[in-house]
Amino acid sequence: MTSTVGTRSDQARRRTLAEIAQQAGVSVSTVSKVLHNRSDVSAETRAKVQRLLEQHGYLAKHRPSATAAPPGGLIDFVINELDSPWAVELIRGAEDVLHDAGMGMVVSSTHGRTRRARQWLDSLATRPTRGAILVVPDLTPEQHDELNRLGIPYALVAPIDEPAPGTPWVGTTNWPGGLAATRHLVELGHRRIAIISGPERRLTSRARVDGYRSALTEAGLPFDPRLVRYGDFTHGLAHQHALELLALPDRPTAIFAGSDHQALGTYRAAAELGLRVPVDVSVVGFDDLPFADWVTPRLTTIRTPLADMTALAARMVLRLLAGEQPETTRVEVATELMIRESTARPPAP
């Protein structure tokens, strides 16, 4: 489907919804709520809108048959990338909650592309989606407005920056995590500690670096910008950053990686330079993905309860579907330092 066809189809759909809303004497969002089987519409209004939808042939043309969805309906789970243990943990948490609630889940990946996100939004009116869990870096004002217009409740997970007031979201305690990781290395005796974080523009990355810097200040250690690298939370770029850091004349004796994938990139760089973890360089990760306990040496890392985060987001969406407000629209799940075998006292001078 080309972008031109998609735009025309979307415009036609919006005109139809607007016509039905005008005839029914309700808002477009109310029509969308009926279309998506939301509970917060009166029985009288629902019956009136459904009659008009049927008269316009809207349900037959644009909706799948009722037997295509589980009795409880579907929740969309949208994530940037699917090809990582990180994504698997996030999906697992939401799926467990939704399964127990009798709901189905549709998983979509945007690969960080605006066009893919637009296609996902355009497809919402063609299937019985009742809510959405969004594990995407950010939500544009246009996407926010479209979801609200369609009457689809949603919750964000690990957003790039703090969302607009009133937007339900779940994050984690990134600053305390960065503080705990660096404190651990300081307590082992390290004085020259580097950090490889994620994209500089992301709140999560900056918060972890701020926690790292606070631990250095607390210990009376200088903050050296040459020991700070921003990457993309992946193995490849972290490998390059670690090679640069470990090749410095006064190289760091420890590296705090902003993700477990970045920690693996650091492991690889150390091995290529003939350095041993943790004998020559200590490494701390962030996330505590399953492989952190399988690699050699077993990775010391900051545990982020990923499955718990999406489980909380799923519960937020279910409460909104029930016509209730979440107890809070902002939740930060606590991180925890998991000490294993990749950290030790620094090598003797």
Sequence and secondary structure as in RCSB ss.txt:
>XXXX:A:sequence
MTSTVGTRSDQARRRTLAEIAQQAGVSVSTVSKVLHNRSDVSAETRAKVQRLLEQHGYLAKHRPSATAAPPGGLI
DFVINELDSPWAVELIRGAEDVLHDAGMGMVVSSTHGRTRRARQWLDSLATRPTRGAILVVPDLTPEQHDELNRL
GIPYALVAPIDEPAPGTPWVGTTNWPGGLAATRHLVELGHRRIAIISGPERRLTSRARVDGYRSALTEAGLPFDP
RLVRYGDFTHGLAHQHALELLALPDRPTAIFAGSDHQALGTYRAAAELGLRVPVDVSVVGFDDLPFADWVTPRLT
TIRTPLADMTALAARMVLRLLAGEQPETTRVEVATELMIRESTARPPAP
>XXXX:A:secstr
  HHHHHHHHHHHHHHHHHHHHHHTS HHHHHHHHTT SSS HHHHHHHHHHHHHTTHHHHHS  GGGS TT EE
EEEES  SSHHHHHHHHHHHHHHHHTT EEEEEE TT HHHHHHHHHHGGGTTEEEEEEESS   HHHHHHHHHH
T  EEEES SS   TT  EEEE HHHHHHHHHHHHHHTT  SEEEEES TTSHHHHHHHHHHHHHHHHTT    G
GGEEE  SSHHHHHHHHHHHHTSTT  SEEEESSHHHHHHHHHHHHHTT  TTTT EEEEEE  GGGGTSSS  E
EEE  HHHHHHHHHHHHHHHHTT   S SEEEE  EEE  SS       
